[in-house]
Amino acid sequence: MCIRDSLTGFDIILDGTDNFESRLLVNDFAVKHSVPWIYAAAVASYGLTMTIRPGVTPCLACLLEEQGGFGLEETCDTIGVLGPIVNLIASLQVAEALKLLSGRQAALTNRLLSCEIWSGRFQSLQPTRNLDCRACGHHEFSYLTGTAQPHITMCGRDSVQIHERSRSLDLAALRARLEPVVGSVRHNDFLLRFAIPPHEMTVFADGRAILKGSQDPALARSLYARYIGS
C-alpha cells in the first residue's frame, strides 16, 4: 500500500512513525496536499512534537534538512524509550488535533515542544519557515518520488550496500552506543563492524554501510535505521 492510499481523504495526520525517512515522506504528502499534520518523536526520556500547517508554519523539512543530514541519531533499539514520555507526547498530539478539528486554530501552540521527563525540563521554540525549503519552498517532493531514499545496491554475493553519504558519523561514539546492545563491536578511524546474527554490518564514517548475509534491500534499510538511525 502506498502513502497516497493510506493518507488520502483525511483532514489531519498524526505522526506515529519511528524514523525520519517515514516522517519526511508524510511531510511531503501533507505539504503537497495542504493537510495539517502533527510531528512527534520519543526516545529514552525525551520527546518532541510540533503541529505543522502547510503554508502557515515551517514544515519538517525546514527543521531537519537545513543542516544537510541528521548525523548520529539514538534509536529506541539502542537506547530504549521510557513509557511515560510516549504517553505525554501522544497526549500533546491529541490536544493539538482536537483544536484543529474543532476549528480553534488560535489555540494551537505553533511551536516546537520538547520534553525531558527524567529531569522535568520542558522547552518550546518558535522555528521560522525556510523560504528555500525543498518541500514547502520549492515544492520538490523527493520523498514522494523516492529519489531521497538512500540508494541501495547489491554488493557482491549475499550483501547489500547502502549509499548514504549525508551523515558524518563519530564511530567511537557509535561503538559505545552499540556495544551494550549487540555485544562486540570493532572499529578504527575509517569503519565500524558488528554482528546481528545471521548478518554482519560494516558502517563507514561518511554514513555508507554494507550488510552481509542478505540480498533484501528492505531488510538492509530497516537494520540501518534500527542501529545507526534514520
FENUR-V410876 format. One record per residue. N is the residue number from 1. RES is the residue in one small letter. PSI is psi in whole degrees, -180 to 180 (none if undefined). Layout:
n=N res=RES psi=PSI
n=N res=RES psi=PSI
This chain:
n=1 res=m psi=130
n=2 res=c psi=169
n=3 res=i psi=-31
n=4 res=r psi=-41
n=5 res=d psi=-33
n=6 res=s psi=-34
n=7 res=l psi=-15
n=8 res=t psi=136
n=9 res=g psi=0
n=10 res=f psi=148
n=11 res=d psi=-20
n=12 res=i psi=149
n=13 res=i psi=131
n=14 res=l psi=129
n=15 res=d psi=119
n=16 res=g psi=21
n=17 res=t psi=174
n=18 res=d psi=20
n=19 res=n psi=155
n=20 res=f psi=-31
n=21 res=e psi=-45
n=22 res=s psi=-40
n=23 res=r psi=-40
n=24 res=l psi=-28
n=25 res=l psi=-46
n=26 res=v psi=-41
n=27 res=n psi=-44
n=28 res=d psi=-44
n=29 res=f psi=-47
n=30 res=a psi=-43
n=31 res=v psi=-44
n=32 res=k psi=-38
n=33 res=h psi=9
n=34 res=s psi=46
n=35 res=v psi=124
n=36 res=p psi=146
n=37 res=w psi=158
n=38 res=i psi=108
n=39 res=y psi=143
n=40 res=a psi=147
n=41 res=a psi=149
n=42 res=a psi=137
n=43 res=v psi=144
n=44 res=a psi=-122
n=45 res=s psi=18
n=46 res=y psi=141
n=47 res=g psi=159
n=48 res=l psi=149
n=49 res=t psi=151
n=50 res=m psi=136
n=51 res=t psi=124
n=52 res=i psi=119
n=53 res=r psi=106
n=54 res=p psi=132
n=55 res=g psi=-11
n=56 res=v psi=-49
n=57 res=t psi=168
n=58 res=p psi=149
n=59 res=c psi=177
n=60 res=l psi=-34
n=61 res=a psi=-35
n=62 res=c psi=-41
n=63 res=l psi=-37
n=64 res=l psi=-31
n=65 res=e psi=-11
n=66 res=e psi=-31
n=67 res=q psi=-2
n=68 res=g psi=39
n=69 res=g psi=166
n=70 res=f psi=-10
n=71 res=g psi=-152
n=72 res=l psi=118
n=73 res=e psi=134
n=74 res=e psi=150
n=75 res=t psi=162
n=76 res=c psi=-30
n=77 res=d psi=-28
n=78 res=t psi=-23
n=79 res=i psi=-12
n=80 res=g psi=179
n=81 res=v psi=138
n=82 res=l psi=125
n=83 res=g psi=-45
n=84 res=p psi=-29
n=85 res=i psi=-33
n=86 res=v psi=-45
n=87 res=n psi=-40
n=88 res=l psi=-48
n=89 res=i psi=-40
n=90 res=a psi=-38
n=91 res=s psi=-40
n=92 res=l psi=-39
n=93 res=q psi=-48
n=94 res=v psi=-40
n=95 res=a psi=-43
n=96 res=e psi=-39
n=97 res=a psi=-41
n=98 res=l psi=-37
n=99 res=k psi=-44
n=100 res=l psi=-47
n=101 res=l psi=-25
n=102 res=s psi=4
n=103 res=g psi=18
n=104 res=r psi=60
n=105 res=q psi=-26
n=106 res=a psi=-21
n=107 res=a psi=-6
n=108 res=l psi=148
n=109 res=t psi=-41
n=110 res=n psi=31
n=111 res=r psi=160
n=112 res=l psi=114
n=113 res=l psi=134
n=114 res=s psi=142
n=115 res=c psi=134
n=116 res=e psi=96
n=117 res=i psi=-18
n=118 res=w psi=-39
n=119 res=s psi=-10
n=120 res=g psi=23
n=121 res=r psi=130
n=122 res=f psi=135
n=123 res=q psi=157
n=124 res=s psi=142
n=125 res=l psi=149
n=126 res=q psi=88
n=127 res=p psi=157
n=128 res=t psi=152
n=129 res=r psi=139
n=130 res=n psi=107
n=131 res=l psi=-20
n=132 res=d psi=16
n=133 res=c psi=136
n=134 res=r psi=-45
n=135 res=a psi=-66
n=136 res=c psi=-14
n=137 res=g psi=-51
n=138 res=h psi=-1
n=139 res=h psi=45
n=140 res=e psi=107
n=141 res=f psi=70
n=142 res=s psi=-25
n=143 res=y psi=-29
n=144 res=l psi=-36
n=145 res=t psi=-14
n=146 res=g psi=-2
n=147 res=t psi=-15
n=148 res=a psi=-12
n=149 res=q psi=148
n=150 res=p psi=133
n=151 res=h psi=129
n=152 res=i psi=131
n=153 res=t psi=161
n=154 res=m psi=143
n=155 res=c psi=88
n=156 res=g psi=-158
n=157 res=r psi=125
n=158 res=d psi=40
n=159 res=s psi=151
n=160 res=v psi=135
n=161 res=q psi=133
n=162 res=i psi=117
n=163 res=h psi=67
n=164 res=e psi=107
n=165 res=r psi=14
n=166 res=s psi=7
n=167 res=r psi=159
n=168 res=s psi=103
n=169 res=l psi=138
n=170 res=d psi=100
n=171 res=l psi=-33
n=172 res=a psi=-41
n=173 res=a psi=-38
n=174 res=l psi=-40
n=175 res=r psi=-45
n=176 res=a psi=-32
n=177 res=r psi=-33
n=178 res=l psi=-33
n=179 res=e psi=-41
n=180 res=p psi=-17
n=181 res=v psi=-46
n=182 res=v psi=-8
n=183 res=g psi=-135
n=184 res=s psi=131
n=185 res=v psi=128
n=186 res=r psi=141
n=187 res=h psi=156
n=188 res=n psi=-161
n=189 res=d psi=-14
n=190 res=f psi=-27
n=191 res=l psi=165
n=192 res=l psi=142
n=193 res=r psi=137
n=194 res=f psi=161
n=195 res=a psi=139
n=196 res=i psi=78
n=197 res=p psi=132
n=198 res=p psi=21
n=199 res=h psi=163
n=200 res=e psi=134
n=201 res=m psi=134
n=202 res=t psi=127
n=203 res=v psi=135
n=204 res=f psi=160
n=205 res=a psi=-23
n=206 res=d psi=6
n=207 res=g psi=-15
n=208 res=r psi=156
n=209 res=a psi=153
n=210 res=i psi=126
n=211 res=l psi=119
n=212 res=k psi=145
n=213 res=g psi=12
n=214 res=s psi=153
n=215 res=q psi=20
n=216 res=d psi=106
n=217 res=p psi=-36
n=218 res=a psi=-40
n=219 res=l psi=-41
n=220 res=a psi=-45
n=221 res=r psi=-39
n=222 res=s psi=-46
n=223 res=l psi=-35
n=224 res=y psi=-46
n=225 res=a psi=-37
n=226 res=r psi=-41
n=227 res=y psi=-26
n=228 res=i psi=-36
n=229 res=g psi=164
n=230 res=s psi=none
